[in-house]
Amino acid sequence: MKIVVTGANGGLGGAIISACARLYPSWECVGLTRAEADLADAVATEKAVSSLAPDVIIHCSAMTAVERCETEPDLARRINVDGTRAVARSAEKCGARMVFVSTDYVFDGSGAPYQEDATPAPLNVYGQTKLEGERAMLVLNRSLVVRTSWLYGKNGKSFPATVLGLAKTKKVIRMVNDQKGSPTYSADLAEALLKLVEMEATGIYHVCNSGHCTWYELAKAVLEIRGINAPLEPTSSSEFNAPAKRPADSRLDCSRYAEKTGSPLRPWREALADYLSSLPA
Ligand SMILES: NC(=O)c1ccc[n+]([C@@H]2O[C@H](COP(=O)([O-])OP(=O)(O)OC[C@H]3O[C@@H](n4cnc5c(N)ncnc54)[C@H](OP(=O)(O)O)[C@@H]3O)[C@@H](O)[C@H]2O)c1
């Protein structure tokens, strides 16, 4: 089986390529970077993906900077919606199965924990453009949409690594305590995605590490696990006055995934400890 992964230099894309080499050595896994397929150029993207003749496309690349999406909505739409449609056209052309990675930010936070058939109501441009991307995928035969949340890992941006950096440079670390969600280790999500590909799952699945916390509680866990005694204070989202609104409670109900595969992802704190143990002391 030949799998093409977009966003190969991103946090999740990199994790999928590593997990595939380790767990499914007989599958050929080809990563596509922005330099090889810029989603802002739909024609070039369609051509680049189609030329690889994949059996499965795992579409991870996206404009993920939530604040930037809010201030540059046209670019966000071009990348997250038009670019995704271009990838979907390649899938149709090649007869490939399509996997799209989406987000808890398609919800407004008023109905958590969310099941897969809950009505989306995004609060920000990022969530809206990812929702439109989902819809472009779901019209295809045999497509799979996996919604996840609060990703961190070895490649790309990582909230736990940021907290460790702040502990070295800030007198006081302030973290919001009024947004709730499920932190998810990209290595765990990568394995789950490949398992769903192997099982030929279709439709929508919510996949996150088990349990939930606030950003403040997550930062507290990072410091506790590393044995760092840094001053950490809870604060509220209003203090940051960010242009993009975020859901106050975006917990996803992941029971469909657990039923399909026979087990849920491990608890978020266990996954976090595993990730932190992989970082230098
Ligand atoms: N991060 C989260 O907390 C989170 C939560 C829920 C869902 N998701 C979804 O999960 C997926 C993977 O996220 P991630 O955390 O791995 O994000 P990431 O680390 O920001 O990676 C995104 C990738 O997309 C690429 N990209 C950005 N603009 C592009 C363009 N115009 N053309 C081609 N590639 C472009 C980036 O390329 P460069 O490396 O060149 O910048 C990067 O490799 C995304 O679809 C995201 O929406 C993420």
The ligand as a Tripos MOL2 file, in Angstrom:
@<TRIPOS>MOLECULE
LIG
   48    52     1     0     0
SMALL
NO_CHARGES

@<TRIPOS>ATOM
      1 N1         -1.9610   21.4400   16.4900 N.am      1 LIG1
      2 C1         -3.1330   21.1730   17.0660 C.2       1 LIG1
      3 O1         -3.3300   21.4070   18.2630 O.2       1 LIG1
      4 C2         -4.2340   20.5680   16.2340 C.ar      1 LIG1
      5 C3         -5.4630   20.2690   16.8810 C.ar      1 LIG1
      6 C4         -6.4820   19.6850   16.1090 C.ar      1 LIG1
      7 C5         -6.2810   19.4270   14.7760 C.ar      1 LIG1
      8 N2         -5.1090   19.7460   14.1760 N.ar      1 LIG1
      9 C6         -4.9370   19.4590   12.7400 C.3       1 LIG1
     10 O2         -3.9540   18.4450   12.6440 O.3       1 LIG1
     11 C7         -3.2160   18.6130   11.4210 C.3       1 LIG1
     12 C8         -1.7330   18.5610   11.7220 C.3       1 LIG1
     13 O3         -1.4330   19.6100   12.6340 O.3       1 LIG1
     14 P1          0.0200   19.8210   13.2130 P.3       1 LIG1
     15 O4         -0.0990   20.0530   14.6810 O.co2     1 LIG1
     16 O5          0.9350   18.7770   12.7010 O.co2     1 LIG1
     17 O6          0.3560   21.2200   12.5400 O.3       1 LIG1
     18 P2          1.7480   21.8550   12.1470 P.3       1 LIG1
     19 O7          2.8400   21.2840   12.9740 O.co2     1 LIG1
     20 O8          1.4960   23.3190   12.1320 O.co2     1 LIG1
     21 O9          1.9440   21.3220   10.6670 O.3       1 LIG1
     22 C9          1.2050   21.8140    9.6160 C.3       1 LIG1
     23 C10         1.9460   21.5180    8.3440 C.3       1 LIG1
     24 O10         1.2200   22.1450    7.2850 O.3       1 LIG1
     25 C11         2.1620   22.7380    6.4350 C.3       1 LIG1
     26 N3          1.5900   23.8600    5.6960 N.ar      1 LIG1
     27 C12         1.1860   25.0560    6.1600 C.ar      1 LIG1
     28 N4          0.8000   25.8420    5.1430 N.ar      1 LIG1
     29 C13         0.9710   25.1090    4.0160 C.ar      1 LIG1
     30 C14         0.7720   25.3510    2.6460 C.ar      1 LIG1
     31 N5          0.3520   26.5390    2.1970 N.pl3     1 LIG1
     32 N6          1.0380   24.3730    1.7720 N.ar      1 LIG1
     33 C15         1.5060   23.1740    2.1770 C.ar      1 LIG1
     34 N7          1.7430   22.8810    3.4640 N.ar      1 LIG1
     35 C16         1.4720   23.8470    4.3700 C.ar      1 LIG1
     36 C17         3.2920   23.2070    7.3240 C.3       1 LIG1
     37 O11         4.4320   23.3520    6.5160 O.3       1 LIG1
     38 P3          5.7740   24.0580    7.0420 P.3       1 LIG1
     39 O12         6.4250   23.0010    7.8770 O.co2     1 LIG1
     40 O13         6.4990   24.3870    5.8040 O.co2     1 LIG1
     41 O14         5.3280   25.2620    7.8180 O.co2     1 LIG1
     42 C18         3.3730   22.0690    8.3220 C.3       1 LIG1
     43 O15         4.2420   21.0640    7.8610 O.3       1 LIG1
     44 C19        -3.6990   19.9240   10.8080 C.3       1 LIG1
     45 O16        -4.5860   19.6190    9.7540 O.3       1 LIG1
     46 C20        -4.4240   20.6210   11.9340 C.3       1 LIG1
     47 O17        -5.4740   21.4330   11.4400 O.3       1 LIG1
     48 C21        -4.0670   20.2990   14.8760 C.ar      1 LIG1
@<TRIPOS>BOND
     1     1     2 1
     2     2     3 2
     3     2     4 1
     4     4     5 ar
     5     4    48 ar
     6     5     6 ar
     7     6     7 ar
     8     7     8 ar
     9     8     9 1
    10     8    48 ar
    11     9    10 1
    12     9    46 1
    13    10    11 1
    14    11    12 1
    15    11    44 1
    16    12    13 1
    17    13    14 1
    18    14    15 2
    19    14    16 1
    20    14    17 1
    21    17    18 1
    22    18    19 2
    23    18    20 1
    24    18    21 1
    25    21    22 1
    26    22    23 1
    27    23    24 1
    28    23    42 1
    29    24    25 1
    30    25    26 1
    31    25    36 1
    32    26    27 ar
    33    26    35 ar
    34    27    28 ar
    35    28    29 ar
    36    29    30 ar
    37    29    35 ar
    38    30    31 1
    39    30    32 ar
    40    32    33 ar
    41    33    34 ar
    42    34    35 ar
    43    36    37 1
    44    36    42 1
    45    37    38 1
    46    38    39 2
    47    38    40 1
    48    38    41 1
    49    42    43 1
    50    44    45 1
    51    44    46 1
    52    46    47 1
@<TRIPOS>SUBSTRUCTURE
     1 LIG1         1 GROUP 0 **** ****
